[in-house]
Amino acid sequence: MDRNKILEWLGVITAIIYSLLVALNIGAEFLGFTLLLISAFLIGLWAYFGKHKGILLLQIFYASAGIIGMIRWF
C-alpha cells in the first residue's frame, strides 16, 4: 500500500471513530476532537500530495474545529 492510500484510509478511520465518540455522548469528546485533529492532518496531507485544494481547505477548517473542541472540553 502506498503512502497516499495509508494517509487517506487512516484519516477516514479516525474521522469515523471521532464521529461515533461524539455522537454516542459517553464523555469521550476530548478524545473525539483529538481524533478529528489527527484525521484532518492525515487527510490534509493526502489532499496536499494529491493537489486536492478544496479538500485541503476543508481539512484546515476541520483541524480548526478539532482544536476549538479540544479547548472547550479540556
Buried (B, 14 or more C-beta within 10 A) or exposed (E): EEEEEEBBBBBBEBBEBBBEBBEEEEEBBBBBBBBBBBBBBBBBBBBBEEEBEEBBEBBEEBBEBBBEBBEEBE
